[in-house]
Amino acid sequence: MIIHTERLVLRPLTLTDAPDIQRLAGEREVAATTRDIEHPYEKGMAERWVESCRRQSEAGELVHFAITLAADGTFMGAITLHLDLAENGQPGSPKQAELSYWVGKPFWNQGYATEALQAVLDHAFHRLGFDRVYAAHFTRNPSSGRVMQKAGMLPEGFLKGHTEKWGSFEDLALYGVTREQFLSG
Ligand SMILES: CC(C)(COP(=O)(O)OP(=O)(O)OC[C@H]1O[C@@H](n2cnc3c(N)ncnc32)[C@H](O)[C@@H]1OP(=O)(O)O)[C@@H](O)C(=O)NCCC(=O)NCCS
C-alpha cells in the first residue's frame, strides 16, 4: 500500500532503506525518545528490523511505512501501526493498533511527522477499518505530543515512571483517537 500526501510518499519499508535507517535512527537524539530504538545502532540492525516488519506484516500484525519525500524519494523516517491481537491471533475487537514513528534529525520541525501521521490515521480509519489508534510519548519529548495533537489524537492519560529507558524510569503521556472522534474531528 502506498499513500501520497502533498509532500510525501508513504510506502512499505524495504531492505534498500537499511543504510538510511542505520544513519538516521543511529543518531542518539532519535533513539533517545523512542522506546525501541537501541543505541549505538549497529550494522545489521536495520536489516533485521525491516525483515521483522515484513514478517509481522505478512502475519497481519503490523502496517509499516517509510516516510519519503515525494519530490525525490529521500528517505526520512518510518511510521508503523502494531495491531492488538486477540488470543486466536486475529485482530481484537475493537480493532485497534499502537502507533510508532520517527523522523531523522535533518528533517525535524518541517511538519513531516504530522503530515505522515494524518495520512496514516486517515488510512487506518477509512481503508483498514480500525476502531481506535493509540500511542504514547515520553513527557520529556513534547514535540511528539504536538505531532499527535496536530494530527487529531486526543490526550487520554499519564503513566508515572512506566517505561525504563537507559536506566531511567520514564513518565508517559498517552494519546488515542477512536474512529468516531477522528471522523467527527
Ligand atoms: C517527534 C518527531 C517524530 C517529530 O517529527 P517532526 O517531523 O519534527 O514533527 P513536526 O514538524 O510535524 O511537528 C513538530 C512540532 O513539535 C514542536 N516542537 C519542537 N520542539 C518542541 C519542544 N521542545 N517543545 C514543544 N514543542 C516542540 C514544533 O514546533 C512542531 O509544532 P508546531 O507545528 O505546532 O510548531 C521527531 O522529532 C522524532 O522522530 N524524534 C525522535 C523519535 C521520536 O521521538 N519519535 C516519537 C516517539 S513517541
The ligand as a Gaussian input file, in Angstrom:
#p B3LYP/6-31G(d) Opt

LIG

0 1
 C        8.962000      13.597000      17.422000
 C        9.278000      13.678000      15.930000
 C        8.657000      12.483000      15.220000
 C        8.689000      14.973000      15.360000
 O        8.890000      14.981000      13.962000
 P        8.782000      16.337000      13.119000
 O        8.712000      15.964000      11.683000
 O        9.836000      17.266000      13.564000
 O        7.357000      16.878000      13.635000
 P        6.515000      18.098000      13.048000
 O        7.438000      19.048000      12.352000
 O        5.368000      17.551000      12.288000
 O        5.941000      18.762000      14.379000
 C        6.801000      19.071000      15.468000
 C        6.076000      20.008000      16.423000
 O        6.731000      19.981000      17.688000
 C        7.066000      21.305000      18.041000
 N        8.246000      21.257000      18.885000
 C        9.517000      21.038000      18.539000
 N       10.307000      21.054000      19.634000
 C        9.479000      21.285000      20.691000
 C        9.684000      21.406000      22.086000
 N       10.898000      21.288000      22.621000
 N        8.600000      21.640000      22.870000
 C        7.366000      21.743000      22.338000
 N        7.109000      21.611000      21.014000
 C        8.171000      21.389000      20.215000
 C        7.288000      22.006000      16.728000
 O        7.231000      23.407000      16.884000
 C        6.109000      21.457000      15.942000
 O        4.879000      22.016000      16.365000
 P        4.183000      23.273000      15.611000
 O        3.959000      22.836000      14.188000
 O        2.936000      23.483000      16.364000
 O        5.147000      24.419000      15.683000
 C       10.815000      13.708000      15.672000
 O       11.379000      14.740000      16.445000
 C       11.480000      12.390000      16.027000
 O       11.458000      11.469000      15.243000
 N       12.093000      12.320000      17.221000
 C       12.819000      11.125000      17.633000
 C       11.934000       9.880000      17.705000
 C       10.656000      10.132000      18.453000
 O       10.619000      10.844000      19.453000
 N        9.570000       9.514000      17.964000
 C        8.279000       9.609000      18.624000
 C        8.206000       8.649000      19.750000
 S        6.656000       8.808000      20.618000

